[in-house]
Amino acid sequence: MIFIEEKTIDLAIDAISDSDERYDAALESIESQQSELMAYIFGEDEATFSEEEKDFLLYLLLIIWEAVRLKVDPIAPVTSDMLSDAEEASWEKMEANVGKKFRERLDEFFEETKQEDLLAFIEDALLDDEDSPVSKEGREPMFVMLKAVIDCLDKIN
């Protein structure tokens, strides 16, 4: 996939955040083109994320989707097997760095990705912040899920 740069991500953030119509259009687009990806994101155990975290997860997913859509059209469908494999690989890396702070645990992911700006966007969105809707317990699973999405989109597009 073409490198998705920070300015493209900023355009996607502006589009999704500033317009309910654009948010709804992005949601409709991803639902119609990526049914397995949507099932993956929302097929997670109900107890994993709070409702607020699920809303934030969808928001971050739509920004990623919109940023990719600005550079790649059409976007090839992601399969559940691809997502499962990518998630498993990310969990292995995450678990290999137990005992470190969240940000330090992500260093290895940056060394191995072609999509550094998308990954940095996720990292920044999930860092401890009093305004963040993501709990400390929800941070890692959300990072791993979104990283799996980026990896799959990058691999097939």
N, C-alpha and C positions, 0 to 999 in steps of 0.2 A: 504494500500500500504506500502511497505517497506520504511523506512525512507531514503530519498535522502539526503546524506550528502554533505558537502561543496566540498570534493575532487572529488566526482562524478560530481558535477556542474562544477568544474574547468576543468575536462576532457571534458565535453560537450562544454564548452566555447572554449577550445583549438581546438576541432574538427570542430566546426562550424566556428570559426574565421580564422583558418589556411588553410582551404581547400574549394575552391569553389565547388569541387565535393561532399564533405561531406555535405556542406550546401544544395546543390541541392538534394542530396539523402534524407536528413532529410525532406526537403520540399515535395518531392515526397511521402515519407512515410506518413507524416501527412495528406497530401491531399487525399491519397488513403484510409487511415484507419479512418480518423476523418472528414468526410465531414461536419457534423453538427457543429463541433467545428470551422472549417475554415469559415463556413457561419456566425457563431456568431461573430468571430473576425472581419471579413471584411464586415459584414452586418450593421455595425454601421453607423450612419448618416455621410455623407461625410464631413460635416463641423466640426465634432468632432476633427479629427486629421489632421494635415498637411501631405503631402506626406512623408516628412522626419520622422515624428512621426509614420506613418503607417509602414514604413520600419523598424524602431526600434522596434515597437510592434511585427512584424513578427520575427525579430532577437531574441528577448527575448522569444517568444513563441517556436521557434525552439530549443533554449538552454534548456528550460524546457522539451520539448518533448524528446530531445536527452538524457538528464539526467535520465528521467523516463525510457526510452527505455533501458538504460544501466543496469537497475535493474529489470525491469518488461517486459517480452515478452511472449506472445503477450499482447498488451494493449487493454483493452475493449473499445468499442466505447462510446463516451460521447453523450448524447442526448441534443437537444435544450431545453427541459423542465428542465433538470438537470442544465444546464448553467443558464437559466433564474432564477430558484430558488436560486442558489448560488449567482448570481449577486444581486438579490433583498436583500438577507440577508446581503451581504457586504455593500450595500448602506445604509441599516438601521443602521449598526454599524458606518459607516462613518459619516452619518448625525447626529448621537447622540453625536458626538464629535466636532461639529462646534465651531469655535472660537479658536481652538488650532492650533499649528503649524503642518504641514504635518506629521512629524516624530512622534509627540506625539499622533496624531490621529490613528496611526497604532499600538500602544501598545496593545490595546484590541485584535487585530487580532493575535498577537503573543501568547497571553495567551490561545487562543482557537485552535491553529493549531498543528497538528502532524508534519507538514513539515516546521519547523522553518528556516532551511537553504535555502529552495527555496524561502520562503517569504522574508528573509533577502537579497537574491540575487536581487529580484524585488525592494525592498526598496532602496538598494544601487544604482541600475541602474537609479532610478527615482528621486533621490535627486537633489536639485539645484546644478548645476555645469555649468560652462561656456561652457564646451564641450558637454553637454547633448543636444540632439535634441528635448527633451520633454519640452514643454512650461509649465508654472505654471498651466494653465487651463487644459492641457492634462494629468497632473500627476495623479489626482484622478481617472478619468475614466479608464486610462490605468492600474493603480494598481487594481481597482475593477475587470476589465476584466480578468487580469492574475490571480488574486486571485481566481476568479470563476473557471478558468481552473484547477488550482492546487487542489481546493476543490473537483471538479468532478473526476479528475484522482485519487485522494487519496481515494475517496469514493468507486469507483468501481474496483480498481485494488489491 
